[in-house]
């Protein structure tokens, strides 16, 4: 059986940068200098809940991960990372409706949040291909080297009848990551 393109993993690599940005904007890290460089308890609690959720996911404890992300949302109801990771959990469990709702909420907070755009595109390829195409294009606009997005968009465009651009995108994706050469194209049956 050929490998398949999968949803991006939980937002572990993007966790630190947004938290540091928030801290810098609030003037509470070394960014602002002075004696008020301590992290406020609420910000620390949010970071702790997010990290606990990521750790639980890494350990395979979905219930603990979900509880930690829910606890993060009690601190900050609009937290992009908590909503994204709850969407990811729902997606891997086959709950497309909940995943799409969580990704939509994450994207309300950050319309350019690449992992949520990519995962939403995967989930909408069959039910709303125009949305999927727009999401993949947004991912590639933000990150032109995203090989899986090239390949998935290419397969989708081929399915929609744009064979020329589709094949070019698949070729470009494989050039970026040769391990994608033997992937099985999605079936595009209604998965939502």
C-alpha positions as CSV (number, residue, x, y, z in Angstrom):
1,X,0.0,0.0,0.0
2,X,1.3,3.4,-0.9
3,X,1.8,6.1,1.8
4,X,-0.8,8.9,2.0
5,X,-0.4,12.6,2.7
6,X,-1.5,13.2,6.3
7,X,-2.6,16.2,8.3
8,X,0.3,18.2,9.9
9,X,1.1,17.1,13.4
10,X,0.0,19.2,16.4
11,X,1.3,22.7,16.6
12,X,4.4,22.0,18.5
13,X,6.9,23.9,16.4
14,X,4.8,27.0,16.3
15,X,4.1,27.2,20.0
16,X,7.1,29.2,21.2
17,X,7.1,32.0,18.6
18,X,3.5,33.2,19.2
19,X,4.0,33.0,23.0
20,X,7.2,35.0,22.7
21,X,5.4,37.5,20.4
22,X,2.6,38.0,22.9
23,X,5.1,38.4,25.7
24,X,7.1,41.0,23.8
25,X,4.0,42.9,22.8
26,X,2.9,43.0,26.4
27,X,6.4,44.2,27.3
28,X,6.9,41.4,29.8
29,X,10.0,39.7,28.6
30,X,13.5,41.1,28.0
31,X,12.1,42.7,24.8
32,X,11.0,45.7,26.9
33,X,13.7,45.8,29.5
34,X,13.2,47.2,32.9
35,X,12.3,45.5,36.2
36,X,8.8,44.3,35.0
37,X,10.1,41.3,33.0
38,X,8.2,38.7,35.0
39,X,5.7,36.6,33.1
40,X,2.1,37.3,34.4
41,X,0.6,34.2,36.0
42,X,-2.3,34.1,33.5
43,X,0.2,34.0,30.6
44,X,2.3,31.3,32.3
45,X,-0.8,29.2,33.1
46,X,-1.9,29.4,29.4
47,X,1.6,28.3,28.3
48,X,1.6,25.5,30.8
49,X,-1.8,24.2,29.7
50,X,-0.7,24.3,26.0
51,X,2.5,22.5,26.8
52,X,0.6,19.9,28.9
53,X,-1.7,19.3,26.0
54,X,1.2,18.8,23.6
55,X,3.0,16.5,26.0
56,X,-0.2,14.4,26.5
57,X,-0.6,14.2,22.7
58,X,3.0,13.0,22.4
59,X,2.2,10.3,25.0
60,X,-0.9,9.3,23.1
61,X,-3.2,10.4,25.9
62,X,-6.0,12.1,23.9
63,X,-8.3,12.7,26.8
64,X,-5.6,14.5,28.8
65,X,-4.6,16.5,25.8
66,X,-8.2,17.5,25.1
67,X,-8.6,18.5,28.8
68,X,-5.4,20.6,28.7
69,X,-6.5,22.4,25.6
70,X,-9.9,23.0,27.0
71,X,-8.3,24.4,30.2
72,X,-6.2,26.7,28.0
73,X,-9.4,28.0,26.4
74,X,-10.8,28.7,29.8
75,X,-7.9,31.1,30.2
76,X,-8.0,32.5,26.6
77,X,-11.1,31.5,24.7
78,X,-9.6,32.6,21.4
79,X,-6.3,30.9,21.7
80,X,-5.3,29.8,18.1
81,X,-3.1,26.9,19.2
82,X,-5.6,25.4,21.6
83,X,-8.3,25.5,18.9
84,X,-6.0,24.1,16.2
85,X,-4.9,21.2,18.4
86,X,-8.5,20.4,19.4
87,X,-9.2,20.4,15.7
88,X,-6.3,18.1,15.0
89,X,-7.5,15.7,17.7
90,X,-11.0,15.6,16.2
91,X,-9.6,15.1,12.7
92,X,-7.5,12.1,13.6
93,X,-10.5,10.7,15.4
94,X,-12.6,11.1,12.3
95,X,-14.8,13.9,13.6
96,X,-14.6,16.2,10.6
97,X,-17.4,18.5,11.8
98,X,-15.7,19.3,15.1
99,X,-12.3,19.6,13.4
100,X,-13.7,22.1,10.9
101,X,-15.3,24.1,13.6
102,X,-12.1,24.2,15.6
103,X,-10.0,25.1,12.6
104,X,-12.4,27.9,11.7
105,X,-12.1,29.3,15.2
106,X,-8.3,29.1,15.0
107,X,-8.4,30.9,11.7
108,X,-10.7,33.6,13.1
109,X,-7.8,34.4,15.4
110,X,-5.1,34.1,12.8
111,X,-6.4,33.9,9.2
112,X,-2.9,32.9,7.9
113,X,-2.3,30.0,10.4
114,X,-0.8,27.6,8.0
115,X,-1.5,24.2,9.8
116,X,-5.2,25.1,10.2
117,X,-5.5,26.1,6.5
118,X,-3.8,22.9,5.4
119,X,-5.9,20.6,7.5
120,X,-9.1,22.4,6.6
121,X,-8.2,22.0,2.9
122,X,-7.8,18.2,3.4
123,X,-11.2,18.0,5.1
124,X,-12.9,20.1,2.4
125,X,-11.4,18.6,-0.7
126,X,-14.6,16.6,-1.5
127,X,-17.3,18.7,0.1
128,X,-16.0,22.2,-0.8
129,X,-13.2,21.9,-3.4
130,X,-13.2,25.6,-4.0
131,X,-12.4,26.3,-0.4
132,X,-9.8,23.6,-0.4
133,X,-8.1,25.1,-3.4
134,X,-8.1,28.6,-1.8
135,X,-6.7,27.2,1.4
136,X,-3.9,25.3,-0.3
137,X,-3.1,28.4,-2.3
138,X,-2.9,30.4,1.0
139,X,-0.6,27.8,2.5
140,X,1.7,28.1,-0.6
141,X,1.6,31.9,-0.6
142,X,2.9,31.8,3.0
143,X,5.2,28.9,2.5
144,X,6.2,28.2,-1.1
145,X,8.3,25.2,0.0
146,X,5.4,23.3,1.5
147,X,5.8,20.1,-0.6
148,X,2.6,18.3,0.7
149,X,0.5,21.4,-0.1
150,X,1.9,21.4,-3.7
151,X,1.1,17.8,-4.1
152,X,-2.4,17.9,-2.6
153,X,-3.4,21.0,-4.5
154,X,-2.0,19.4,-7.7
155,X,-4.0,16.2,-7.2
156,X,-7.1,18.3,-6.5
157,X,-6.7,20.5,-9.5
158,X,-6.2,17.4,-11.7
159,X,-9.4,16.0,-10.2
160,X,-11.2,19.3,-11.0
161,X,-10.0,19.2,-14.6
162,X,-7.0,21.6,-14.5
163,X,-4.5,18.9,-15.5
164,X,-1.7,21.2,-16.6
165,X,-1.4,23.2,-13.4
166,X,-2.2,20.1,-11.3
167,X,0.7,18.1,-12.8
168,X,3.0,21.0,-12.5
169,X,2.2,21.4,-8.8
170,X,2.7,17.7,-8.2
171,X,6.0,17.8,-10.0
172,X,7.1,20.8,-7.9
173,X,6.0,19.1,-4.7
174,X,8.0,16.0,-5.5
175,X,11.0,18.1,-6.5
176,X,10.8,19.7,-3.0
177,X,10.4,16.3,-1.3
178,X,11.2,13.2,-3.3
179,X,9.5,10.9,-0.7
180,X,6.1,12.2,-2.0
181,X,6.7,10.6,-5.4
182,X,4.9,7.3,-4.6
183,X,1.9,8.7,-2.8
184,X,-1.6,7.6,-3.7
185,X,-3.8,10.5,-4.8
186,X,-6.9,11.1,-2.6
187,X,-10.2,9.5,-3.7
188,X,-12.2,12.7,-3.3
189,X,-15.3,10.8,-2.1
190,X,-17.4,12.8,0.3
191,X,-15.4,12.5,3.6
192,X,-17.1,15.3,5.5
